[in-house]
């Protein structure tokens, strides 16, 4: 079952130490954001603007300097087991099999859950393999299975496909779209890939430079499954690029639409 995620006047600063004093460095400033249960939201913005910090606040790995983060109306006060976090690197334990790595994310001995999710991500024949025996894309499939096996209410994705080649990335995006729909989780994804954001997300949220605030939010009403060449995706991509002052990258998109 999915849950809503709410940011209420969230600010976050980190202590920056120099030779004479510890000066807090503001990263996020007065963020207000409501993510409805079951929504897929992609967060984009300049490097270092605080996108990953937002994910860490939801997961309870960081605490806000001011404001409240809530999941399902309940404030996040520490590491929150309602969330699962998937990173750019698979972060599989090299001495454990793929089945054992996935099994780590659930608290009981029911092996059918991990087997079912390995089948869901197309790794049913690799349960006994070790991580070094998998390709990069296969390792990320295993990481996705591990993230979803515990049926999280909120799935947090931190650039999960950034290190993959273009074809594997598209395959993983399609797999994510399919598996998330069956899992029913709320999804918050951080990405630098505008195409990825508009293809996967129900809403794209744009952060500005530090201290970051929300500059804009773009909704996509395109039903799933989606066609990558659909005119509305090209138009949404063009809008976002224009927001970043990259209008020259939108040439040809309007003709394609």
N, C-alpha and C positions, 0 to 999 in steps of 0.2 A: 504494500500500500504506500502510495506517495504522500509526501507532506509539503506544505508551503514553506518558503524561506523568506524571512523579512529582515531587511536592514533598516534600522531606525536611527537616523542622525549619527551614522558610524564615522568616527575619525580614528586614525591609527598613526602613531609616531613610533620611531625606533630610536634608541639612544645611539648617538654617534660620538665616539670618543676622540678628542684630539689631545694635544700635549698639555693643555691647561684646564679644560672643562669638558663635561659630558653634555652635549647639546642635542636635544631630541630633534630628529628629522621627520617632518610630517610626510606621510605617504598617501593617506586617504583623508578626505575632508567632507564631513557632513553628507555621507552617502545615505540616500533614502531609496530603497528598492523593494518591491513586492514581487516575489516569484510564486505563482500559483501552483498548487499541487498538480503534478503530472506535466508541468511545462518544461520545455527544453530551451534554455537560455544560453546563448553564446556571448562571452565578454571579450571585446577587442579593444585595443589601444596601444599606445607607444610602448616600446620596451622599457621595463622598469617603472611603469606607472602604478603598479600595485595590484595587477590582475590576480596573480597567484596569492597575494596576501588576502584577497577576498575569499578565495577558496579555503585558506587556512583558518580564517575566522569562522566560516561555516562549520568546518570540521572540529573546531575547538582546539586546534593546535596553536593558535594565537588568541589573545584576548584584546578587545578593542580598547583604545585609550579613552574613548567616549562613545556613548550610544549603546544599542542593544542589537544583537543578532538572535533571531528566534527561528526555530524549526517547529512547525505545527503549533505555533503560538506559545511554545515553551522556550525560554531563554537558554542559549548555549552557554554553559558554565565550565566546560572542560571538554576533554576528548569525547566526541559524541558518536556513539555506536549506531545511531540512525543513519550515519553517512559512510560511504565507501569512497576512497580516493585512488585515482589511477594517474600515474605519472608518465612523463615522456619516456623514461626507461622502464622496462618491465619489472625490474627489481625482484626477480625470482631468486630463491635460495639455490645456489648452484649444486649443492649436495643432495637436494631433494628432487624426487621425480615431479613431473608436471601435475600428476594427481595429488601428490602430497602438498605441493605449493598451493593448489586451489583449496585443498582441504583445510589449510591453515585459517581460512577466513570464516569458518563455521565452528560453532562451539560444541557440536555433538559428533558422534561417530557414524552418522548416516552417510555412507559413501555414495549413495545413489544421487545425492544432490550434486556433488562435484562431477560425477560421471555424466549426469544430465547436462550440466553446463558445458562440459568439454565437448559433448556432442553438439550442443547448440552453436558453439563457435567453430565447429569443424575440426576438432582435435581428438575425436574419439579413438583414433588409432595411435595416439602418442601419450597416453596416460602414464606409461612406464618410462618414457624418455626423460633424459636430463636436459636442463635448459640449454647447455652448449650444443645439443644436437638439433636445436630448432633454428629456423631462420628468424630474422628480426620481426617479420610480420606474424609468424607463428607464436613467437614469444609474447607479442602484444595481445594476441588472441587469448593466450593463457592468462595474461594479466587482466583482461576483460572478464574472463570467466571467474577469476578469483574475486574481482570487484563485485560481481553480481550474485555470486553463489549464496551470500548471506542475506539476500533479498533486502538491500538497503532502501530506505525511504528516499534518500537523496544520494545521487551519484555525482561525484566531483571529478572533473577531467582536466588535468593540467597539461596542455599541449601533448596529448597522448600519441599522436601520429606524426609529430614534427620530424622525427629521425628516419622515417620510412621513405622509400622511393615513391614516385608519383603514382604508379599503378597500384602498388600495395596499399598506399594511403587511401585511394578511392575504394578499394575492396574493403578495407577496414571501416571506412565511413559507412558503406552500405551495411556491413555486418552490425555496426553500432546502432544504426537506425532500426534494424530489424530486432535486435536483442533487447534494446531499451524499451521498445514498444511492448514486447512480451513481458518484460520485467515490471513495467508500470511505475518506474521510479521518476522522481523529479530529477532533471539533469542540469548542472551548471558547468559549462565548458569554457576554459580559457584557451584562446587560439590567436595566432598572428595571421592565420590563413582566412582571408575574407571569403573566398569561394567555399571553404569548409563551413564557415559560420552560416552563410545564407542557405547552403544546401541542407544542413542538419537542423538548424534551430527554428523554434517557433518565434523567437524574438532575439534580436541582436542589440546588445547594450554597448555603447561606446564610452570609454573612459578617456579623460584628458591627461595632460602632463601632471606630474607631482606638484603639490598635493592633489591627487586626482579627485575629480567630481564626475558625475554622470553628465555627459554632454548631449547625448541623444539616445533614442531607443526606436528601433525599426521592427515592425511586426510583419511576419510572413503568414499569409492565410492559405498558402499552397498545401493541399492535402497530401497525405502519404499513401503509397510510396511516391517519391518525387522523381521527376525527370530532370537531369542535370542541365538540359538544354532549354528548359521551359523559360518563356519570355519574362515571367515575373521575377525569376531568380536573377536574370541579367539586369533587370531594372533595379532590383534591390541592391545588387552589387554596385551598380553605377552610383546610386544615391550615397552609399557608404563611402566609396572612394572620393566622391565629390566633397563629402564632409571633411575628409583628410586633405583636401586641396589637391587631389590627384585626378583632376578632371580629364587630363590627357589620356589616362588609362581607360576611360569610358568610351572612347571613340570606337565605333564599330558595334558596341553593345546595343545602342538604340536601333541600329540597322538590323541587328540580329533579332531584336525584339519585334 
